[in-house]
Amino acid sequence: MTNSINFAGIIIGLLSCSVTLVTSHSAPVTARTEHGTQRSSSNSWATVSRKVSPQTLAEDAYDLPYAEDDKIVPNIIAGEEVRPHRHSFMTSLQRGNHACGGSILSKWHVLTAAHCVTKRHNQQPYPLGYFRLAVGLHDRLDYSEANLFRVAKITVHPHYNRTGFYNDLAILTLDHAIPPVVRGFTVSRIALPRSSQTAPIPNGANRFKVIGWGYMQNNSSTKRMFARKLQEAKFALLPQKECGLRTGILPMPITKLCIDSSAKSVCIGDSGGPIFRTMPNGRLQLEGVVSYASGE
């Protein structure tokens, strides 16, 4: 059974917290490990190879657990700080400081937005040395509980187009595997939709979650205040017609979906961060990657 990400997510809102999150269909992403080599199936756009060594063989001997919902935590109405390490699949992609979010897919791979790792003028990846990845970060100014990784390879979706942010996806391959435990907490990975999954993404209030260190709006002024600690909020799915009216994209392609945060006082999402939901079995499933924002 293979896994795929059905939607490449997009945050479309600019100045206010009345934002819309849009996602676009992408090619399947499938990865499996075989004899120390990370390969993808024939219908996948990401193919990554690693040299076999005693270290990589030892690192292949374990896998990270899937992230699950925390039943103790109440529903988030506006947005609030996440309990530290509750969503340990969340990462911070750094270019000196925090720049974008990313989601752990495996101990070797992190999914982020292509525009986070590519040059604006030619869509080519930046040099690998520009980036580092923080795992376990909660307070974006405090690295005492985080582990830092270097990026060994950047694989950008072959059909990424910055004009319209279509297929805004990139997979980062790390220079060494993420350990199952980092500074005392268990690291998880987020599940992808199975390629055989045909059920539509459900409508309804507050089914989607977005997490990140995005900006928080000060109600007493128009000044943006960026969150220091990881935040979480829930959002509802918008009908396609309303999505098109809000974004000015008419007709709205069926390959896109929107989730609405107009009632929220916090703009949570980081580019590259996850849009996800809880499945009936309690497992968290990635549905999109935050890309850009548009709103009043």
Phi, psi and omega per residue, in radians:
M1 nan 2.237 -3.131
T2 -1.805 2.812 3.111
N3 -1.988 2.647 3.097
S4 -2.552 2.701 2.975
I5 -1.728 2.064 -3.026
N6 -1.393 -0.427 -3.070
F7 -2.339 2.400 2.962
A8 -1.696 1.972 -2.964
G9 -1.360 2.852 -3.077
I10 -2.576 2.322 3.008
I11 -1.764 2.041 -3.104
I12 -1.829 1.116 3.135
G13 -2.494 2.528 -3.001
L14 -1.938 -1.288 -2.953
L15 -1.700 -0.659 -3.099
S16 -1.723 3.058 3.089
C17 -1.545 0.175 3.005
S18 -1.506 1.331 -3.041
V19 -1.889 2.829 3.053
T20 -2.163 2.344 3.071
L21 -1.760 2.198 -3.107
V22 -2.056 2.475 3.071
T23 -2.232 2.604 -3.113
S24 -2.192 2.500 3.125
H25 -1.069 2.507 3.109
S26 -2.329 3.020 3.047
A27 -1.186 2.701 3.129
P28 -1.062 2.600 3.031
V29 -2.059 2.020 -3.078
T30 -2.318 2.336 3.126
A31 -2.467 2.491 3.031
R32 -2.537 2.735 -3.120
T33 -1.853 2.278 -3.137
E34 -2.478 2.021 3.096
H35 0.918 0.771 3.057
G36 1.381 0.106 3.136
T37 -2.083 2.240 3.113
Q38 -1.512 2.050 -3.116
R39 -2.156 2.884 3.043
S40 -2.163 2.766 -3.139
S41 -1.235 2.969 -3.015
S42 -1.131 -0.384 -3.124
N43 -1.730 0.298 -3.124
S44 -1.754 2.657 3.127
W45 -1.662 -0.124 -3.087
A46 -1.980 2.097 3.076
T47 -2.237 2.116 -3.048
V48 -2.296 2.343 3.114
S49 -2.078 2.575 3.069
R50 -2.288 2.570 3.082
K51 -1.272 2.472 3.116
V52 -1.445 2.292 3.087
S53 -2.638 2.907 3.070
P54 -0.949 -0.614 3.140
Q55 -1.180 -0.815 -3.113
T56 -1.188 -0.593 3.092
L57 -1.133 -0.702 3.096
A58 -1.151 -0.676 -3.136
E59 -1.211 -0.472 3.114
D60 -1.354 -0.133 -3.052
A61 -1.367 -0.114 3.121
Y62 -2.365 2.878 3.024
D63 -2.408 2.800 -3.124
L64 -1.480 2.506 3.108
P65 -1.253 2.706 3.067
Y66 -1.299 2.537 3.087
A67 -1.242 2.481 3.111
E68 -2.240 2.780 -3.131
D69 -1.227 2.590 3.091
D70 -1.728 1.850 -3.039
K71 -1.189 -0.297 -3.082
I72 -1.314 -0.504 -3.008
V73 -1.395 2.246 3.141
P74 -1.256 2.925 3.100
N75 -1.075 2.453 3.101
I76 -1.575 2.203 -3.126
I77 -1.611 -0.919 -3.101
A78 -1.847 -0.875 -3.078
G79 2.631 2.361 -3.134
E80 -2.746 2.957 -3.089
E81 -1.105 2.405 3.086
V82 -1.427 2.470 3.020
R83 -1.025 2.330 -3.082
P84 -0.890 2.263 3.061
H85 1.203 0.217 3.063
R86 -1.117 -0.729 3.106
H87 -1.931 1.290 -3.015
S88 -1.318 -0.036 3.027
F89 -1.395 -0.195 -3.113
M90 -1.386 2.354 3.133
T91 -2.219 2.863 3.079
S92 -2.019 2.043 3.064
L93 -1.509 2.183 -2.983
Q94 -1.955 2.394 2.868
R95 -2.189 1.353 -2.968
G96 1.482 -1.166 3.024
N97 -2.027 3.124 3.105
H98 -0.999 2.271 -3.129
A99 -2.112 -0.781 -3.065
C100 -2.572 2.827 3.013
G101 -1.575 3.015 3.085
G102 -2.860 2.708 -3.092
S103 -2.060 2.300 3.119
I104 -1.280 2.114 3.063
L105 -1.701 -0.556 3.087
S106 -2.716 3.090 -3.131
K107 -1.159 -0.251 3.136
W108 -1.850 -0.325 -2.881
H109 -2.259 2.471 3.092
V110 -2.273 2.339 3.109
L111 -1.707 2.307 3.097
T112 -2.480 -3.014 3.111
A113 -1.526 2.447 -3.121
A114 -1.080 -0.619 -3.090
H115 -1.207 -0.266 3.088
C116 -1.279 -0.402 -2.996
V117 -2.128 0.113 -3.094
T118 -2.145 2.736 3.112
K119 -1.343 2.516 -3.069
R120 -1.151 -0.683 -2.965
H121 -1.394 -0.483 -3.098
N122 -2.304 0.033 3.086
Q123 1.096 0.294 3.083
Q124 -1.532 2.574 -3.132
P125 -1.097 2.565 2.974
Y126 -1.180 2.817 3.041
P127 -0.998 2.537 -3.083
L128 -1.019 -0.568 -3.102
G129 -1.165 -0.187 3.101
Y130 -1.219 -0.380 -2.902
F131 -2.048 2.667 2.837
R132 -2.480 2.779 -3.084
L133 -2.154 2.247 3.123
A134 -1.784 2.156 3.060
V135 -1.887 2.285 3.135
G136 1.620 0.159 -3.122
L137 -1.363 2.298 3.037
H138 -2.043 -0.969 3.030
D139 -1.591 2.024 -3.009
R140 -1.196 -0.122 3.081
L141 -1.862 0.034 -3.097
D142 -2.232 1.941 -3.074
Y143 -1.771 0.264 -3.049
S144 -1.150 -0.444 -3.131
E145 -1.918 0.151 -3.081
A146 -1.809 2.629 2.961
N147 -1.891 2.406 -3.109
L148 -1.847 2.403 -3.135
F149 -2.222 2.618 3.022
R150 -1.687 2.690 -3.137
V151 -1.619 2.152 -3.128
A152 -1.607 -0.448 -3.122
K153 -2.737 2.507 3.048
I154 -2.057 2.129 3.110
T155 -2.003 1.874 -3.119
V156 -1.586 2.462 3.087
H157 -0.918 2.279 -3.057
P158 -1.120 -0.347 -3.133
H159 -1.906 0.380 3.075
Y160 -1.112 2.344 3.110
N161 -2.392 1.979 -3.086
R162 -1.135 -0.512 3.049
T163 -1.276 1.829 -3.044
G164 1.623 -0.146 3.109
F165 0.926 0.768 3.071
Y166 -1.373 2.451 3.127
N167 0.923 0.798 -3.089
D168 -1.377 1.227 -3.041
L169 -2.361 2.498 3.014
A170 -2.594 2.499 3.064
I171 -1.879 2.253 3.079
L172 -1.736 2.216 3.006
T173 -1.732 2.248 -3.050
L174 -1.510 2.821 -3.113
D175 -1.336 -0.357 2.988
H176 -2.651 2.820 -3.005
A177 -1.231 2.546 3.034
I178 -1.275 2.191 3.141
P179 -1.239 2.763 -3.126
P180 -1.187 -0.418 3.113
V181 -2.260 2.231 3.110
V182 -2.114 1.998 3.088
R183 0.874 0.708 3.012
G184 1.650 -0.101 3.108
F185 -2.053 2.626 -3.130
T186 -1.406 2.293 3.102
V187 -1.574 2.374 3.121
S188 -2.041 2.884 2.992
R189 -2.057 2.728 3.140
I190 -1.735 2.459 -3.105
A191 -1.328 2.590 3.005
L192 -1.765 2.681 3.040
P193 -1.052 2.456 3.077
R194 -1.208 2.553 -3.124
S195 -1.084 -0.394 3.134
S196 -1.537 -0.048 -3.084
Q197 -1.271 2.064 -3.075
T198 -2.001 -0.176 -3.123
A199 -1.134 2.387 -3.141
P200 -1.175 2.653 3.045
I201 -1.164 2.269 -2.973
P202 -1.306 2.539 2.918
N203 -1.364 3.030 3.080
G204 2.197 2.805 -3.039
A205 -1.274 2.352 2.923
N206 0.956 0.769 3.093
R207 -1.602 -0.364 -3.081
F208 -1.861 2.533 3.057
K209 -2.052 2.542 3.004
V210 -2.279 2.380 3.091
I211 -2.223 2.683 3.113
G212 2.908 -3.130 3.087
W213 -1.856 0.673 -3.121
G214 -1.201 -3.124 -3.045
Y215 -1.452 2.668 3.082
M216 -1.975 2.363 -3.092
Q217 -1.548 2.188 3.046
N218 -1.358 2.062 -3.065
N219 -1.108 -0.394 -3.095
S220 -1.563 -0.044 -3.136
S221 -2.741 3.063 3.091
T222 -1.654 0.103 -3.098
K223 -1.277 2.354 3.071
R224 -1.433 2.403 3.050
M225 -2.137 1.976 -3.123
F226 -1.321 2.391 -3.109
A227 -1.146 2.349 3.069
R228 -1.468 -0.606 -3.108
K229 -1.963 2.655 -3.047
L230 -1.016 2.283 -3.096
Q231 -1.999 2.771 3.134
E232 -2.446 2.510 3.016
A233 -2.606 2.788 3.111
K234 -1.941 2.591 -3.068
F235 -2.414 2.777 3.116
A236 -1.837 2.692 3.104
L237 -1.382 2.359 3.093
L238 -1.647 2.521 2.980
P239 -1.060 2.656 -3.072
Q240 -1.022 -0.725 -3.102
K241 -1.106 -0.792 3.130
E242 -1.137 -0.657 3.087
C243 -1.027 -0.791 3.131
G244 -1.113 -0.697 3.131
L245 -1.138 -0.677 -3.115
R246 -1.267 -0.587 -3.057
T247 -1.655 -0.277 -3.068
G248 1.384 0.201 3.110
I249 -1.762 1.713 -3.088
L250 -2.220 2.280 -0.133
P251 -1.271 2.614 3.091
M252 -1.283 2.136 -3.131
P253 -1.051 2.572 3.110
I254 -1.201 -0.199 3.104
T255 -1.425 0.086 3.115
K256 -2.172 2.629 2.980
L257 -2.406 2.718 -3.100
C258 -2.150 2.501 2.892
I259 -2.144 2.556 -2.893
D260 -1.897 2.390 3.069
S261 -2.168 0.476 -3.058
S262 -1.109 -0.428 -3.125
A263 -1.588 0.005 -3.058
K264 -1.605 2.579 3.083
S265 -1.679 0.035 -3.091
V266 -2.303 2.355 3.014
C267 -1.710 1.786 -2.911
I268 -1.445 -0.702 -2.809
G269 -1.234 2.502 2.904
D270 -1.797 2.554 2.942
S271 -0.948 2.413 -3.139
G272 1.491 -0.239 -3.123
G273 -1.355 2.967 -3.010
P274 -1.500 2.562 2.833
I275 -1.974 2.079 -3.000
F276 -2.525 2.951 3.114
R277 -2.512 2.884 3.122
T278 -1.639 2.235 3.131
M279 -1.499 2.901 -3.122
P280 -0.981 -0.506 3.135
N281 -1.469 0.085 3.121
G282 1.565 -0.151 -3.123
R283 -1.346 2.488 3.063
L284 -1.466 2.344 -3.093
Q285 -2.178 2.249 3.120
L286 -1.279 2.274 3.117
E287 -2.037 -0.259 -3.125
G288 -2.996 3.017 3.125
V289 -2.203 2.214 -3.112
V290 -1.095 2.297 -3.057
S291 -2.191 -1.002 3.136
Y292 -2.641 2.975 -2.987
A293 -2.334 2.597 3.121
S294 -2.662 2.202 -3.136
G295 -2.942 3.128 3.132
E296 -1.212 nan nan
